[in-house]
Amino acid sequence: MKEKGNSLALIPILVFLLFYLGSGIYFEYIHPTEGQMGFYVMSVVVAFGLALIVAFMQNKELSFEQKIHVCAQGVGDENIVLMLFIFLMAGAFGGIAKQAGGVESTSNLLLSIIPGRLAIPGLFIIACLISMSMGTSVGTITVLVPIASSIAGTAGFSLPLCVGTVVSGAMFGDNLSFISDTTIAATKTQGVDMKDKFRENLGIALPAALVTLAILCVIALRGESAAFGSYEYSMILAFPYLVVLVMALMGVNVFVVLGIGVLLFFAAGLAGGSLTVATAFSAMGAGTSGMFETMVVTILVVSISSLMKEHGGFAAVLSFIRSSFRGRRGGLFGISLLTILMDIATANNTVAIVVAGPIAKTISEEYHIAPKKTASLLDTCSCIAQGIIPYGAQVLIAASISGIPGVMIMPWLLYPYLLLVMVVISILKEKKED
């Protein structure tokens, strides 16, 4: 017997969108403040906090204590707890890697290898590798956009093209990285291993990346050769990222990968003089602190989702999917659309996955979709939307550093557009099952 849906149970999501998306549009486009990104004026924690209050006010049949129990069951799920622990480990790794200077050394090492004639496709490859190693698209963009701007000036390439190339590569790495927030959220909300999601993702992401690379090679060969500057790098500081990348691709447990990565950067930083014992521990602490908002948002969203499910909200979404989409393909399109809409609304791909994850899991069970496929779609579709929207952190930061409007970068975001095409093709290739 199918559970009766209650569309009113979805009101907390509407409340969140009203406050977060509404304030973001107002402060970004209607009443902007110089130096302030409008979508970061209202904390996402505050917006979800208000939504949680509304969720608690619904369904008078349950007492306050019963609603607390519902939330506790959701937050106490082993996959959610595991996800929170991985966030902490990823934060410590990112903090010590940044403080040690690993990012700069790795990118400079790769820049010294790339021929000037292939500067544009080289930027794309470097962005892909750095983002996969770091697990953050924003960090990759921050490091590489200044270099992309320099290449545009020396070789006569379009600045939006160079910046868009970096953003594209950053989204590729973010989508496939084993230590990315999005990968952690996508796999743990669906209860699947990262290596399984990676293999599923690779069949979609790699063709899109190869076509992007081919287009960029054609563009590069028509332009002038870029004059790279002299970039200093340390093999000792670049080595830990290489080890982390190889271990992750081998499918080693993420805790082992991150733990070894932290130890390697600790040793490399001490050996290279970029770290002391004190600064290393301080950097790890700062890195874990930087994950606190993501963890709080996760707890809030899981609580809201648990209450919405209890109140019949998930059943209402399923009812809509059933009436709008047919068979397994329809379920896959439903999950993809849900994820993209959540990212457009929240302007944060990790938050979008955490919000859409529980609903997507219910849809996948209804339509007999493999959890690894659902996790792949969650991660991929959130990265597609996040890599394109002009008010997302990636495009906003790239535009701010390069000094050009985000809308000028959008036509050159080749990889996210091609990734969307590959997602559609992959769904259409699924066996039709009604």
N, C-alpha and C positions, 0 to 999 in steps of 0.2 A: 504493500500500500504506500502510495506516494505521500510524503509529508505536505501538509497544507502550508502554502506560502503566505507571508505577511509583508507586503511591500513597505508598510509603515516602519518596520524594523530597520530599514535602510536609512532612515532619517539621520542617524549620527554621521553617516558619510556625507550627506548633504550639508550638515552643519559644519563639518570640517572644511568642505569645499567653499562654503560661503565665507568663512573667516579667513582661511589660508589663501585660496585662489583670489578671493575678492580683495583682500588687503594687498596681495602681490600685484594685481593689475592696477590698483589705485596708486600705490607708491612707486611703481615702475613706469607707468605711462600717463597717469592723470596728474599726479602730484609728486614727481620724482625729486630726489635729493641728490646733489652731486656727491659722488664717492660712495653712495649707498645703493646696493642692489635691492630693488623693491620686494623681491620674493623672499628676502631674508630679514625684513623688518619684523614681521610676526614670526616668532619661533614656532616650528612645526610641533614642538612639544605642547605649547599652549593651545594650539588649534585642536590637537588630538585630545588634550585634557578636557576641553569644552565638549567635544564630541562624546567622550566617555561619560560625562555628567548627564548628557541627554540620554545615552543608552541606559543608564541606571534609572532614569525617570520613567522609562517605558515598562510595559508589562507589569501591571499592578498585581497579577496573580502570584508573582514571586516576591518573597520578602527581601530586604536588603542583604541579610546574611546569606540567603540562597544565591543571590546574584554575585556576592563575593566568592562563594564556592565555585560558581561557574567560571569566573575569571581565573581563580586559582588553578582549576583543572586545566585551563588553556595554557596558562603561563608555565605550569609544571610539566607540560609535555616534554619528553626526553629530547626531542629534536630541537625544541625551543631553547632548553637549557644548554644543549650542546652548541647551538648557534651563538648564544651569549658568551660562552667560554672562548669560542673561536674568535669572536670580535675582539676580546681582550688580548689574545695572543697576536692577532693581526696588528693591533694597535701598538703593542710592544715592538714587534718586528719593524713596522713602518717608522716608529720613532727613532730607534737606534740606527736603522739604515740611513735615514735622512741626516742625523747628526754626524754619522761617520763620513758622509760624503759619497756614499755608494752610488746614488743616482747620477750625480754629475760625472763621476769617473766612468760609469758604464756608458752613458750617452756620449761622452767625449771619445771613449775608445771606439765606439761604433762609427762616430763621425770621421775619425781618422782613417777608417777603412773604406768608406764610401767614395767612389770617384766623383769629381765635381760635375761631370757630365750627367750623372744620374742622381743629382741632389734631391729632386722632388720625390721619386720613388724611394730613395734612400731614407728620406725623412719619414715616409710612411712605415717602412720596415722598422726603423729605430723606435718610432712611437709604439708600434705593435709590441716589440720585444720589451721595451721599458715598462709599458703598462701591464703586460703579463707578469713581469717580475715584481713590480711594485704593488699591483693589485688596485691601483687608483688611476682613473683617467684624468682627474683634476690635477693631481701631482705631475703627471706626464706632460700635460698641457702647459703648466706653469714653467717647467724646465725647458721645454722645446720651442715654444712659440717665439721667444726672443731670438733663438737661432734661426727659426723659419723666416722671421722678419729680416734678418741679416742676409740670408740667402736670396730672398726676393729682391733686395736692393742691389746685390752684386751681380746677379745673373739676369736681371730684368724680367723676372717672373712676376705674375700677378700676386700681390700680397694676400688677397682673400684665398687664392688657390693654395698658397703655401700654408696658411693658417688652417684652412679647411682640411688639408692633408694630415696635419698633426692631430686635429680633433678626430678625424676618421680612424687613424691608427690607434689613438688612445681608446676609442670605443671598442675596437677589435680586441685589444688586450684586456680591457675591463670585462668584456663578455666571456673570455676564455680563462682568465686567471683563476687559479685555485685559491688565492687568498683575497680575492675581491669581495667586498660586501655583498654584491649582487649574487655572486656564485654561492656564497655561504647561505644567504637568505633563500635562494631558489631551491637549493638541494635539501636544506633542513626543513623547509615548510612542506616538502613532498616526501621526505624520508628516504632519499636516495644517496648513493655514493657519488662523490665529486667526479671520479674518473668515468663513471657511467654517463653523467651529464655532459662531461667534456667530449666524449666520443660522439654523443648525439649532436652536440653543438657544432663539432668540427665539420660535419657533413653539410651544414648550412653556412657557417662562417667562412670556411676556407675558400669555397668557390667565389663568394662575394669579394673576399680579399684579393684573390688572384686576378679577377676581372678589374678590380680597382687598380691593382699594381700595373696591369697591362695598359690601362688608359693613361696612368701617370707616366709610364715609360714613353709612350707616344708623345705626350705633351712635353716631357723633358728633352727628348731628342730634337724637338723643333725649336728649342730655346738655346740660350747661351750656357756655357759651362760656369758653374758657381765657383767662386774663389773662397774656399774654406779657410778660416783662420787657423792659428796654431792652438789646438786644444790640449790642455794637460790632463793626464789621467793616471791612475794608479791601478795596476793589474791586481794588486792585493785587495783593493776596495771593490773592484768589479767582479772578482771571483765569487763572493758569496751569492750574488744575484744569479750567476750562471748555475751554481750548485742548486739553488732553490728552484730555478726554472726546470732543470733536468729532473730533479726528484719529483716535482709536481707532475711533469709529463709522464713519469714512470708509474704514477698512481700511488706514491707513498702517502701514508696517513698525514693529513694536514697538520696535526699537532706536532708530528715528528719533523715535517718540513719547516714549520715556523720555528720550532725549538732549535733545530740545527742552524737555521738562518740567523737567529739571534746570537747564538754562540760564535758563529763565523764572523759576523760583523763586530762583535765584542772584541774578538781576537785581532781582526784586521784593523780595527780602529786604534787599538792599543799599539799594534806593531807600526802602523803608519803615522802615529802621533796625532790623529784627528780626534781621538777619544782618550779620556782618563776614566778610571773606575767610577769616579763621581759623576762625570757628564754622561757616561753610558747608562747608569741607573736612572739618572734624571730624565734622559731622553726616552727610556722605556716607560717611565711614569707618565711623561707628557703624552706619549703615544696612546697609552691605555685611556688616559683622561679624555683624549680626543674622540674616543669611541663611546663615551658615556651617553651622549645625546642619542646616538643610533640605538643603543641598548634600551634607553628609556622609551624611545619611540616604539621599539619592538614590543616591549611590555604593554604599553598603552594600546597599540594596534591589536595585539593578540587578545587583550581583555575586551575591547570593543567587538572584535570578530566573534568571540565566544558568546557574548550577549546577543549579538545580531543573529547568530545561528540558533541560539536557544529560543529567540523570539520569532523565528520563522523567516528571517531575512535571506538566508542562503537558499531556502526552498523557493522563495520568490524569484531569485536570480535564476535558479534552475528552471523554473516554470517559463521564464522569458526565453532562456536558451532553447528549451524544448520547442517552443512555439516559433522561434526564429531560425533555428538551425537543425538540420536533420543528419543523423548518423555520426560516425566518428569524425569525419571531416568537419561537420558542423560544430562538434564539440571543440575541435582544435581551433577553428576560426573564432569560436566564442571565447576561449581562453586568451587567444592573441588579442582580440579586440578589447577585452576586459583589462588586460595588462597595459595596453597602449593608452587607453582612456585614463587609467589610474595614474600613469606617469605624466600625461598631459596635465592632469589636475593637480598633482603634487609637486611636479618639477624635480622629483628625486627618485632615481630608479630603484634604490634600495627600499625606500618607503613604499613605492608602488608595488614591489614584489611582496613585501610583508602584508600589505593590505589585500592584494589579489590572491596571495598564496592559498589561504584556507578555502576560499570560494573555488579557486581553480582545482584544488584537490577533490572537492565535492563533485565538480563537473567531470573530472577525469574518471572518478569511480562510476559515475552515472553512464558515461559513454565508453567505458572500458579502454581508457587511454593509459599507456604505460607511464608510471610516475617519472621516469627519466625524460620522456618526451615532454611532459608537462613542465618539468623543471627547466628544460632547454628553452621552451617557448617563453616562460616567465622571464628568464634572464635575457634572451635574445630580443624579445619585443620591447622590454623596458629600455634596453640599450638603443634600440632603433629610435624610439620616441625621445629619449634623453639626449641623443646625439644630434637631433634635428631642431627641437623647440628652441626658439631664440631667447627664451627667458630661463633656460636651464643653466646650471652652474658652469657647465663645460663651455658653451658658446659665450656666455657672459664674461667669463674670465679670459677666454681667448680674445674676445673683442676688446676688453679693457687693456690687456697687455700690448696688443698690436695697434691699438688706437683707431680701429675701424668699426663701423656698426655691425652688429651681429647678423643683420639681414644680408649683408654683403658676403658673409662667409657661407650662408646657407646653400647657395647653388653649388658650392664645391665640396659639400659633405657627401662625397660619392659613395663611400662605404656604407653608411646607414641606409641610403636609398636602395643600393644593390642588395643589402641584407634583407630588406623588406621583400624584395622580389624573390629572393631565395626561400624565405619563409613561406610565401604563398605557393611556390613551386613544390616545396617539401610537403605541404599539407595536401595539395592536389594529387601528389603521388601516393598518398595513403590509400589503402584499399577501402572502397566504399562499403560501409556496413550500416544498415538501418536497424 
